[in-house]
Amino acid sequence: MDENSNIDMNLFPKDVTDAKILDMYKTMSMARALDAKALSLQRQGRAVTYAPTLGQEGTQIGAAFAMGENDWFVPNFRQHAVFVARGYPLDKIMLYWRGFEESLAIPPEKKTLAVIVPVATQLPHAVGVAYAQKYKNTGSNVVTYVGDGGTSEGQFYESMNFAGVYKLPLVMVIENNQWAISMPRGKQSAATTLAQKAIAAGIPGIQVDGNDVIGVYKVIKDALAAASDGPTVVECITYRLSMHTTADDPTKYRNDQEVAFWKQRDPLMRIKNYLVKKSLWNDNMENELADANLKKIDEAVEKSESFKPDPQSMFKNVYSYMPDVLEEELDEASKANFWQ
């Protein structure tokens, strides 16, 4: 689907119905509304430094819809829309951005790793999970994300190389939003595409319009179908319409014309215009959806702000089991009434 909501039926995936496109749009709308709320809370001093996902919903929702329930998701720090699509509780998402790591004590059945902030350090974890799936013959795949800046890190190359050698069931999504904080894509790498970096690892690499949620869905779906034979690197061309984080001011390093260009390629507007053209969506439905999203988000915020932290969680949620050294520290802290 191009920026004018026109579809190339020769490429259109057969399993994508209008009902699925409608579901994609609703999920993207919720993700964008949640993003706006989190940004507002941060500006009010009710949330910590936040990394907006505005403009990148197509890349994230397309991949999330392509994943199976038993596939693992390994994020960095900007995949809020994927968390939403995979049914992670909204109050837990908001709790994380209030600064409570307890929010990421993720139940094993969710098959999701915690948010990882240091650039590209999530990739060795993703490779490890993928190796485990192959070793245990679970049939599960792993989808992980990395930014364009992350592809310059050693962990990116090492992880890609390992995955290629052992033919791991891994899909590595490069969320190329054109800026690594203030470093533009053109100065990040001299490679014509970031997807072609996969060639050096002996694995397939493909580039897709990251603002075309259906295109992303198709590419990730195909990559997952082929994952039993080995990994794929997918470069999604998208754009960060907002700041890198709330500690950043993008007006210092990019111009309004560039932002205006990418606003015309907004992934939500593409889907909305398509649905409107097919008489599947209208202003009343849009308003009802916005009201419903806001109600759910407000309830999630209220729940997150009523959270009472348990100091013992700093001991209990570090490893899959508590090693002796932490048990000893917990015992000492308890005896000293450390949390009184």
C-alpha atoms as one frame of an Amber mdcrd trajectory, in Angstrom:
protein
   0.000   0.000   0.000   1.557   3.295  -1.100   1.231   6.703   0.575  -1.979
   7.317  -1.384  -3.538   4.120  -0.025  -3.333   2.333  -3.384  -2.708  -1.402
  -3.257  -0.673  -3.544  -5.639  -2.836  -6.662  -5.783   0.006  -8.664  -7.347
   1.894  -8.340  -4.067  -1.047  -8.286  -1.673  -0.947 -11.157   0.877  -3.892
 -13.527   0.475  -4.478 -13.906   4.201  -5.020 -10.163   4.773  -8.742  -9.394
   4.842 -10.430  -6.045   5.325 -11.266  -7.207   8.846  -7.563  -7.723   9.556
  -6.690  -4.314   8.102  -9.355  -2.771  10.337  -7.856  -4.571  13.339  -4.404
  -3.308  12.372  -5.693   0.245  12.199  -7.410   0.038  15.585  -4.247  -1.354
  17.174  -2.104   1.338  15.572  -4.535   3.992  16.820  -4.324   2.662  20.359
  -0.540   2.648  20.171  -0.479   6.243  18.968  -2.921   7.367  21.659  -0.837
   5.615  24.319   2.263   7.310  22.921   0.650  10.756  23.175  -0.462  10.080
  26.749   2.981   8.901  27.841   4.575  11.995  26.324   2.057  14.217  28.117
   2.699  12.475  31.451   6.437  12.911  31.053   6.012  16.627  30.456   3.909
  16.797  33.623   6.600  15.067  35.666   4.488  11.933  36.027   6.720   9.704
  33.868  10.412   9.260  33.238  12.371   9.994  30.045  10.249   8.589  27.240
  11.050   7.406  23.699   8.098   8.224  21.393   7.091   5.810  18.658   5.111
   8.341  16.590   5.336   7.522  12.884   6.745   4.027  13.335   3.504   2.157
  14.055   3.426   0.483  10.635   6.792  -1.168  11.170   5.806  -2.410  14.592
   2.211  -3.494  14.064   2.963  -5.184  10.756   5.565  -7.374  12.440   3.424
  -7.997  15.520   0.495  -9.223  13.418   2.799 -11.529  11.467   4.121 -13.216
  14.602   2.569 -16.357  16.031   1.572 -16.730  19.676   4.565 -18.983  20.317
   7.079 -16.659  18.680   9.375 -14.658  20.932   9.668 -10.884  20.852  12.904
  -9.173  21.913  12.559  -5.349  21.995  14.822  -2.416  22.477  13.278   0.728
  23.999  10.795   1.928  21.353   8.511  -0.996  20.517   5.504   0.092  22.582
   3.164  -0.678  19.682   4.367  -4.304  19.582   3.670  -4.637  23.307   0.155
  -3.303  22.688  -0.456  -5.662  19.763   0.729  -8.683  21.730  -1.696  -7.927
  24.533   0.665  -6.730  27.220  -1.404  -4.891  29.855  -1.569  -1.145  29.275
  -1.091  -0.396  32.971   2.152  -2.410  32.931   3.390  -0.407  29.944   2.575
   2.855  31.724   4.138   1.557  34.924   7.434   1.003  33.117   7.478   4.603
  31.937   6.861   5.697  35.505  10.201   4.095  36.333   9.165   0.817  37.960
  11.048  -2.198  36.664   8.479  -4.480  38.296   6.382  -3.781  35.231   8.748
  -5.974  33.243   8.484  -9.090  35.363   6.926 -10.626  32.264   5.003 -13.920
  32.601   6.730 -16.725  30.637   3.634 -17.354  28.510   3.956 -13.871  26.988
   7.236 -14.925  25.309   8.597 -11.401  25.518  11.841 -10.089  26.942  12.063
  -6.907  28.973  12.784  -3.498  27.483  16.524  -3.170  26.841  17.924   0.364
  26.573  21.689   0.117  25.795  21.930   0.209  22.002  22.010  -3.205  20.252
  22.588  -5.150  23.482  19.241  -6.905  22.989  20.559  -8.698  19.903  22.787
 -11.271  21.663  19.810 -12.049  23.910  17.614 -12.560  20.847  20.211 -14.860
  19.310  20.426 -16.817  22.557  16.662 -17.275  22.686  16.624 -18.337  19.032
  19.419 -20.825  19.677  17.417 -22.268  22.568  14.327 -22.670  20.361  16.330
 -24.566  17.780  18.123 -26.680  20.375  14.846 -27.606  22.067  13.050 -28.011
  18.750  10.120 -25.889  19.970   9.115 -24.636  16.535   9.091 -21.067  17.887
  10.808 -18.183  16.150  12.281 -14.930  17.458  11.648 -11.403  16.196  13.949
  -8.676  17.455  14.313  -4.978  16.692  17.324  -2.738  16.248  17.561   0.882
  15.100  19.627   2.160  12.203  22.206   3.396  14.707  22.363  -0.048  16.274
  23.580  -1.557  13.010  26.913   0.179  13.599  27.435  -1.645  16.882  29.561
  -4.731  17.261  26.674  -6.668  18.798  24.755  -6.320  15.547  27.471  -7.960
  13.463  28.328 -10.594  16.041  24.694 -11.565  16.519  24.013 -11.677  12.791
  27.115 -13.772  12.199  26.237 -16.268  14.935  22.648 -16.541  13.709  23.872
 -17.177  10.170  26.381 -19.837  11.157  23.856 -21.793  13.224  20.883 -21.045
  10.943  18.769 -19.805  13.810  15.005 -19.112  13.588  15.487 -15.362  13.916
  14.086 -12.311  12.150  16.111  -9.187  12.840  14.078  -6.056  12.085  16.075
  -2.902  11.415  13.737  -0.051  12.301  15.414   2.544  10.104  13.813   5.804
  11.241  16.537   7.885   9.548  18.074   9.276  12.740  20.183   7.784  15.536
  19.454  10.624  17.954  21.085  13.449  15.916  23.138  11.237  13.577  21.475
  11.034  10.134  21.296   7.777   8.225  23.674   9.162   5.582  26.454   9.495
   8.145  25.627   6.247   9.917  26.812   3.965   7.140  28.134   4.211   3.585
  26.199   1.062   2.682  23.518   1.707   0.051  21.040  -0.164   2.241  21.252
  -1.488   5.771  19.599  -4.724   4.649  22.613  -5.578   2.496  24.741  -5.909
   5.613  23.167  -9.365   5.918  25.109 -10.503   2.847  28.353 -10.565   4.836
  26.736 -12.995   7.276  25.504 -15.247   4.489  21.834 -14.666   5.219  18.984
 -13.000   3.303  18.364  -9.288   3.700  15.334  -7.438   2.415  14.199  -3.815
   2.476  10.537  -2.816   2.831   8.527   0.383   3.198   8.156   0.462   6.967
   5.170   2.819   6.774   3.220   0.216   4.786   1.863  -1.998   7.533   0.643
  -4.590   5.016   4.017  -4.700   3.268   5.784  -5.157   6.596   3.317  -7.889
   7.550   3.973  -9.773   4.293   7.764  -9.552   4.524   7.891 -10.608   8.190
   5.361 -13.387   7.592   7.519 -14.771   4.769  10.668 -14.456   6.884   9.047
 -16.343   9.748   7.850 -19.047   7.374  11.452 -19.504   6.246  12.937 -19.230
   9.751  13.323 -22.978  10.157  15.993 -22.721   7.452  17.727 -19.730   9.020
  17.537 -16.033   9.856  16.497 -13.007   7.821  17.362  -9.335   8.206  14.505
  -6.962   7.324  15.157  -3.247   6.951  11.985  -1.209   7.438  12.231   2.306
   6.007  10.255   4.544   8.329  10.620   7.873  10.099  10.722   9.154  13.661
   8.175  11.978  13.536   8.866  12.948  17.141  12.019  13.331  19.210  14.472
  10.531  19.949  13.474  10.791  23.602  11.992  13.528  25.744  15.580  14.589
  26.536  16.114  15.440  22.859  15.236  18.474  20.714  15.097  17.410  17.037
  14.634  21.004  15.828  18.355  21.458  16.520  19.405  19.069  13.774  16.600
  18.505  11.229  14.384  20.820   9.222  10.622  21.212   8.988  10.545  20.309
   5.292  11.932  16.868   6.014   9.349  16.217   8.722   6.536  17.491   6.467
   7.672  15.085   3.720   7.368  12.113   6.042   4.062  13.242   7.545   2.591
  12.731   4.092   3.642   9.088   4.466   2.032   8.578   7.875   1.281   4.839
   8.279  -2.015   5.478  10.098  -3.356   7.821   7.439  -2.677   5.246   4.711
  -4.811   2.642   6.409  -7.507   5.099   7.434  -7.864   6.470   3.895  -8.083
   2.938   2.529 -10.835   2.032   4.980 -12.742   5.246   4.272 -12.552   4.646
   0.520 -14.057   1.202   1.037 -16.805   2.629   3.306 -15.432   0.633   6.218
 -14.639   3.697   8.342 -16.076   7.136   9.028 -15.740  10.105  11.374 -18.236
   8.750  13.891 -16.328   5.485  14.163 -13.087   7.440  14.500 -14.488   9.487
  17.371 -15.861   6.402  19.106 -12.495   4.669  18.794 -10.650   7.712  20.146
 -12.992   7.914  23.144 -12.688   4.189  23.847  -8.890   4.303  23.593  -8.673
   7.294  25.915 -10.900   5.606  28.483  -8.745   2.461  28.484  -5.566   4.510
  28.723  -6.865   6.686  31.558  -7.843   3.553  33.478  -4.366   2.123  32.877
  -2.725   5.354  34.071  -4.867   5.395  37.206  -3.945   1.799  37.963  -0.251
   2.430  37.353  -0.252   5.492  39.590  -1.829   3.532  42.446   0.985   0.972
  42.310   2.831   0.343  45.570   6.337  -1.026  44.954   7.655  -4.038  46.826
  11.344  -3.465  47.673  11.898  -7.224  47.660  11.342  -7.234  43.905  14.902
  -5.959  43.420  16.028  -9.371  44.641  13.298 -11.578  43.221  13.150 -10.406
  39.610  16.817 -10.489  38.659  17.238 -14.155  37.676  14.914 -17.027  36.805
  15.763 -18.302  40.290  17.308 -16.486  43.236  20.994 -17.400  43.703  22.448
 -17.827  47.181  24.160 -14.450  47.187  20.863 -12.629  46.624  19.061 -14.765
  49.184  21.683 -13.734  51.720  21.294 -10.053  50.825  17.511 -10.313  51.023
  17.777 -11.937  54.439  20.120  -9.208  55.674  17.869  -6.464  54.329  14.844
  -8.036  55.995  16.559  -8.304  59.359  17.666  -4.687  59.145  14.130  -3.527
  58.231  15.693  -2.032  55.126  12.304  -1.059  53.653  10.797   0.592  56.683
